Amino acid sequence: MPTPVLRSVHVHPVKAMRSLAPTEAEVQPWGLAGDRRWAVVDAADKVVTQRRHLRMALATAEPLPGGGIILSAPGHPPVTVEVPHPSSTVTVEIFDKFVEAVPAAATAAAWLSAYLEGDFRLVHMDAPEHRRPVDPEYALPGETVSFADGYPLLVATTSSLDALNSLIAQGDHAHEGPLPMNRFRPNLVIGGTSPWAEDGWTRLAVGEVTFRVARPCGRCVVTTTNQVTAERGKEPLRTLARHRKNDGRVIFGQNLVPEHTGTVRVGDEVKILD
């Protein structure tokens, strides 16, 4: 078996929008620098995702120095959004929990409302070090997370994706495969392991940074959304439900919590510590 290595790094500046693939990223206590520090909320200040708004997959947020972003999408002119001053916050709902966030300028709200055809606005997490704790059942005291689904980072392996695609090819929706890794929206993608090896990991080192494995990642309908066309199918949930279930959830990938800060780089050696 070859030495495991970090194959790619993925950052999602706005939750549920298109990912970026830098060659390296700073690991902060709450996730990769710039990952999911922004989120879109509806008129009730509830965070929205591709679960209901598939066209979010086609929108891109390009980061700017200082933390701002440029929003763009097919058929819509780009708009620049600066980091809002945290002079006032709003309470937003994310997965039945409530978090304080800072609303962006009205130009961002106008752009999102036109693109998603509704009443939407953009919010920024100004202080991730204390705004949103990780689920205490799987966290140590003081651990926090950005607007990610629940944990600072998500790791997946190329060998497990290959194994999953082989199972999809044997199923009744084989025409939907093979699926690319972007269906699973990971932060770190590791190559050079055996399929499903990550099931047995509890700690790992990626280059200079060590991580604790919190729990397997339960998957939702977003994985059935083509990230290039915003069309939805049945896979991989149909196959995962048959072959990859844990505590009643279909799973793919592992949620990570960094044990310290540092930088990860494509090509970094990966060591399984426990």
N, C-alpha and C positions, 0 to 999 in steps of 0.2 A: 504494500500500500504506500503510495507517495506521501510525502509530508503535506499535511493540510495547509492551505494558504488562503489568504483573503483575496477573493476574485473580484469583488466589486463593492463599492460603498454607495449608499443611496440616501439622499436627503429630500424631504418633502417640506418646502418652506410654508405652504398653506396646507393644512389638513385636507385630504381627499383630492387635492389637485395633483398634477403630473409630477413625477419624481425627477430629481437631477442626479447625475452620477459623477461626482468629483473623484479625483484620484486619491484624495486624502480628506480627513475631517477630524476636527477636534472633538474629543469626547468630554462632555460636561456631565455633572452628576445627574441631570435630568434627561440626557440624551445627546445626540450629535448636535454640534453647534448649528443653529438655524433650522433644526428639524421641528416642524409643526409648532412653531411659535405663533403662527397665525391660524385663525379658524373663521369659517363663515357661519353666521347665525341667522335664523329666520325672524319673523316679526315677534315671536314669543321669546326671543333670545335663546333659542335652543340650537346647539351646534348641529349643522347639517353635513352629510357626507354623500358618497356615491351610493349608499344604501337606497336613497330615494331620488337623488339627483345625479343621474348617470353622466350628464354633460360636464360635471366637474372633472372627469377624467381627461378631458380635452383642453382644460385651462392650465396655463403655466404661470408660475410665480418665479421670476428671476431675481435672485438676491442682489442687493446693492450694498456698498460699504456703509457701515453704520446700522445695518439691520433692516433697512427699507426693502421694498420689492417692486418689481414691475409686473403687473398683471396683463396677460394677453390670452387670446382665444380666437379660434377661427371666426372670421366675420366681424370682429370687434376690434377697434383701435386699442392699443396698449394704454395703460394708465399707470403713473408712478404713485406709489403710496409710501409716505415717510412713516417712520416709527412715531406713533402718537405720544404726546406728553402725558404722563400718568397723573394728571391733576384730578381726574375723576374716572371712576370705573363703573362697569355695569356687571350685574350678576348673570352669568350665562349657565345654561344647563348642558351637561355632557354626560350621557349614560346615567341619568337619574341622580347625578351629583351636581353641586353648584360651585362655581368657580368665579372669582373676580377677574375681569379682563378690561382692557382699555379699548374703547371704540376708535376705529380709524376715521379718517376724513370722509366727508360726505361724498366726495368724488368716487371713492372706492365702493360705497353703498350704491351709488347710481350705476356704476359699471356692473356690479354683481347682479343688481336687480334687473338690468336690461338683458344680461347674458342668461341668467337662470329663470327669467320671466316670473318674477315674484317680488316679494318684499324681503330683501336680504341686506346684511351689512357685514363688514369685516371687523374682527377684534384681534387684539394683540395681547399675548401673555407677557407682561412687563417684568415680573419677578418670579421666575419658575422655581427659585430656591424655596419658596414658601406658599405658592398659590394652590398647588394641587398635590396632595400626598398620594403615593402609591398605595394600592390596596393593602391595609395593615396585615392581612392574613398571609401575605407573601412578601412583606417588606420589613426592613429594619427601621427603627425610629429615625425620623427626619428625611427619609428618602422621598423624593418628589419626581414628578413627570410633567412634561409639556402637554400639548393637546393630543398626544398619541393616544391610542385606544386605552392603554392602561399601564404600560411599562416603558422605561426610557428607550430601549432598543429591541429590535426583533432581528433574529439571525435565522438564516435558512441555508441549506446545502444543495449544491448542484446535483449530487448523487441521489438525494431524496426526490428532487424534482424529476430526474430521469426515471426513477422507480415509479413515481406517481404517473408519469406519462405512459409508461408501459402498461400500467393497470387500466388507464383510460382507454388505451388502444384495444384492450380486450373487452371493453364494455359496450353498452348499447348507444353511447354517444361518442364513439370513436372519432367521428368526423370533426368533433370540436378540438381534438388534440393535434399535435402536442402543444401544451400551454407554455408560455414564457414565464420567467420568474417574476415579471412585473405584476402578474395577477395577485401576488402575495404581499407586495409592497414592503419588502424587508429593508432594514438599514445595512446589514452586513450579509454578504453571500460568501460562503466558504466552499472551496473545492478540495478534492483529495481525501475525502472520507468515504466510508462505506455507507450505503443507504440506511437512513434512519438512525445513524450513529448518535445523532444529537439527543435521542430519547434518553440516553444514559449519562449525559453530561450534567454536572452540577457546578463546575467552575472551568473557565478557559481563559487563556491569554491570547490576545490578538496583538502582535507586535509588543508594544510597551504597556498595553492596558489590560488589566484583568477584569473579568466579569463574573457575576454570580447568575446562574440560571434560576429564574424565579418560578416559571411553570411553562408547560406547552401552550402554544398560541391557538386558542379556539378561533375557527374561521367562520366568516359570515358571507352574505350574498355578494359582497364586493368582489370576491374572488371569481365570480362568474361573469364579471364585466370586462369586456375587451378594452384594454387601456388605450388602444389606438383608434377604435371606432365608436366606443361607448355603447356597444351592443351587448346584450346579456344572453347567456346560454344556461346550460345545466351543470356543466363541469367547471371546477373540480369537485363541487360539493357532493354530487351524486356518487362519485367514486370514493371520496374521503369517508362518506357515511358508511360505506361497506367495509372499508379496510382500516380506517384511522380514527378511532373514537377513544376518548378519554374522559371519564366522569360525565358522560352524556353529551360531550361536545366533539365535533369533528376538528381535528388538529393538523396543523402543518407549521413547522418552525418552532422556535423557542424564544420566550421573552427573557431579556437580559437586564440586569442592573449593574452599572459600572461600580467597581470597588474603589476606583480613583480616577483622576483625569489623565489626559494624555492625547496623543494623536495616533490614529490608525491610518494605514496607507495600503493601497492595492499592492499585493505582492508580499505583505507581511506574513511571516510564519505564524501558524496557529498551533498552540499547545493545549491539549486537554489536560487540565490539572487534576480534576476529580471527576 
